[in-house]
Amino acid sequence: MEAVDRKEIVENLDYLVKVHDATKLKNLILDIHPADLADIIRELDQEPRSFLFSLIDPETASDVLLELDEVSRNELVERMGIDRLSSIVVEMDSDDATDVLAEMSKDTAQQVLSRLDSKERAEVEKLIVHDEDTAGGIMALEYVAVNEDDTVDDAIQRIRQKAQEVDEIYNVYVIDRARRLTGVLSLKKLLLSKHHMLIRDIMKREVISATAEKDQEEVANIFRRYDLVSLPVVDQFNRLVGRITIDDIVDVLHEEANEDLNRMAGIDEDEIPQEMSTFRISRFRMPWLLVAFVGEVLSAFILKSYEASLQEIVATAFFIPLIMAMGGNSGIQASTIVVRSIALEGLTDRWSRLWRELKVSLVNGLIMAVLVVGMVNLFFSDDPLFGVVIGLAMLFVMINAAVVGTLVPYVLLKFDYDPAIATGPFITTSNDVFGLLIYLTMTMAYIRFF
């Protein structure tokens, strides 16, 4: 839906809500996709939002509710009656229903659970015990499983029985009599096989699965590595307990990316959508600002100690911002790659990563050094050696920054600090301190000996 169309629809909806024209409102929203409808609802004020949502049928309302951000969703839930809320939760898959119930107050959640039938209530209670950031926390209990001794006809009949319950069927999972996962079968393979063939003879025995306790980031990595659209979840005895689908992983990737960006910026994950105490926000950010502050104070002392020498060649001071900026960029580039690698792949071989970043910084540093030498000799000094000294300083500062940028995230992780939030201040501080020492030591050596 184009932005112009949405603006016009929002204006029309706003007017119809004010005059409480329920009939026209229902006709207007009838053909709008739940995701677009969620965007429109977000733009309405609280009263119009609640009135409009009350007109949506339970099945569509369940999709719309899941598309909303947590704050908007909670606002709607708080203004809904228990009966209406229960009718919406019933329409959700077990994993989505569990997530929505987990966001409610205990009293509201219990009232909604009491209105669900015994099967649905048991499913939610089975899922809610899992940590929300694990495979068990994002899996659904709706899947199709057949016995390895079944025929192709039996499997197709099983799919027909489960079609209403399972929205998207990508694969059929194969289990033995103890419900242990023994194989997987694609729909294509199933439909192209002869009806009397046994499942055990056509199934794929090498099954990629995840335990219920596996972290959701690791699960996302499995999907990415093997190009999956669904993944079976098993317990410690390899018994099939659920499945995760690609739409859940897209949400995980979005959630993790936002979390990492917030942490790198020094923002609490609850700070953006909700009001927080000013002192609480300050307490979260201040430790890393203090790290940067101490580093800059050390840099000031270093500059002060070289004050007399700097006055001998004023041009030396001209290049301090350039050297520091290039070193900082080199360090941030290296650390960003390492933090991303840790998030996506876990603890990879740090020494091979260090060697790679060292080679990259050497190539980039040499290129930048050549450019600096040319610029210095053309515009700032008649002494070719002075330009060479500045260029070498640039090279060594960039290499140092890359080494620090590569190692710091691993060191922080070893001491149980989140690299995403703590790396930035350490990179900038170390670059300013060690970069200045390298640069000023080399330029002062040039002044004294040449």
Rosetta blueprint (number, residue, H / E / L):
1 M L
2 E L
3 A H
4 V H
5 D H
6 R H
7 K H
8 E H
9 I H
10 V H
11 E H
12 N H
13 L H
14 D H
15 Y H
16 L H
17 V H
18 K H
19 V L
20 H L
21 D L
22 A H
23 T H
24 K H
25 L H
26 K H
27 N H
28 L H
29 I H
30 L L
31 D L
32 I L
33 H L
34 P H
35 A H
36 D H
37 L H
38 A H
39 D H
40 I H
41 I H
42 R H
43 E H
44 L L
45 D L
46 Q H
47 E H
48 P H
49 R H
50 S H
51 F H
52 L H
53 F H
54 S H
55 L L
56 I L
57 D L
58 P H
59 E H
60 T H
61 A H
62 S H
63 D H
64 V H
65 L H
66 L H
67 E H
68 L L
69 D L
70 E H
71 V H
72 S H
73 R H
74 N H
75 E H
76 L H
77 V H
78 E H
79 R L
80 M L
81 G L
82 I H
83 D H
84 R H
85 L H
86 S H
87 S H
88 I H
89 V H
90 V H
91 E L
92 M L
93 D L
94 S H
95 D H
96 D H
97 A H
98 T H
99 D H
100 V H
101 L H
102 A H
103 E H
104 M L
105 S L
106 K H
107 D H
108 T H
109 A H
110 Q H
111 Q H
112 V H
113 L H
114 S H
115 R H
116 L L
117 D L
118 S H
119 K H
120 E H
121 R H
122 A H
123 E H
124 V H
125 E H
126 K H
127 L H
128 I H
129 V L
130 H L
131 D L
132 E L
133 D L
134 T E
135 A H
136 G H
137 G H
138 I H
139 M L
140 A E
141 L L
142 E L
143 Y L
144 V L
145 A E
146 V E
147 N E
148 E L
149 D L
150 D L
151 T E
152 V H
153 D H
154 D H
155 A H
156 I H
157 Q H
158 R H
159 I H
160 R H
161 Q H
162 K H
163 A L
164 Q L
165 E L
166 V L
167 D L
168 E L
169 I L
170 Y L
171 N E
172 V E
173 Y E
174 V E
175 I E
176 D L
177 R L
178 A L
179 R L
180 R E
181 L E
182 T E
183 G E
184 V E
185 L E
186 S E
187 L H
188 K H
189 K H
190 L H
191 L H
192 L H
193 S L
194 K L
195 H L
196 H L
197 M L
198 L E
199 I H
200 R H
201 D H
202 I H
203 M L
204 K E
205 R L
206 E L
207 V L
208 I L
209 S L
210 A E
211 T E
212 A L
213 E L
214 K L
215 D E
216 Q H
217 E H
218 E H
219 V H
220 A H
221 N H
222 I H
223 F H
224 R H
225 R H
226 Y H
227 D L
228 L L
229 V L
230 S E
231 L E
232 P E
233 V E
234 V E
235 D L
236 Q L
237 F L
238 N L
239 R E
240 L E
241 V E
242 G E
243 R E
244 I E
245 T E
246 I H
247 D H
248 D H
249 I H
250 V H
251 D H
252 V H
253 L H
254 H H
255 E H
256 E H
257 A H
258 N H
259 E H
260 D H
261 L H
262 N H
263 R H
264 M H
265 A L
266 G L
267 I L
268 D L
269 E L
270 D L
271 E L
272 I L
273 P L
274 Q L
275 E L
276 M L
277 S L
278 T H
279 F H
280 R H
281 I H
282 S H
283 R H
284 F H
285 R H
286 M H
287 P H
288 W H
289 L H
290 L H
291 V H
292 A H
293 F H
294 V H
295 G H
296 E H
297 V H
298 L H
299 S H
300 A H
301 F H
302 I H
303 L H
304 K H
305 S H
306 Y L
307 E H
308 A H
309 S H
310 L H
311 Q H
312 E H
313 I L
314 V L
315 A H
316 T H
317 A H
318 F H
319 F L
320 I H
321 P H
322 L H
323 I H
324 M H
325 A H
326 M H
327 G H
328 G H
329 N H
330 S H
331 G H
332 I H
333 Q H
334 A H
335 S H
336 T H
337 I H
338 V H
339 V H
340 R H
341 S H
342 I H
343 A H
344 L H
345 E H
346 G L
347 L L
348 T L
349 D L
350 R H
351 W H
352 S H
353 R H
354 L H
355 W H
356 R H
357 E H
358 L H
359 K H
360 V H
361 S H
362 L H
363 V H
364 N H
365 G H
366 L H
367 I H
368 M H
369 A H
370 V H
371 L H
372 V H
373 V H
374 G H
375 M H
376 V H
377 N H
378 L H
379 F H
380 F L
381 S L
382 D L
383 D L
384 P H
385 L H
386 F H
387 G H
388 V H
389 V H
390 I H
391 G H
392 L H
393 A H
394 M H
395 L H
396 F H
397 V H
398 M H
399 I H
400 N H
401 A H
402 A H
403 V H
404 V H
405 G H
406 T H
407 L H
408 V H
409 P H
410 Y H
411 V H
412 L H
413 L H
414 K H
415 F L
416 D L
417 Y L
418 D L
419 P H
420 A H
421 I H
422 A H
423 T H
424 G H
425 P H
426 F H
427 I H
428 T H
429 T H
430 S H
431 N H
432 D H
433 V H
434 F H
435 G H
436 L H
437 L H
438 I H
439 Y H
440 L H
441 T H
442 M H
443 T H
444 M H
445 A H
446 Y H
447 I H
448 R H
449 F H
450 F L
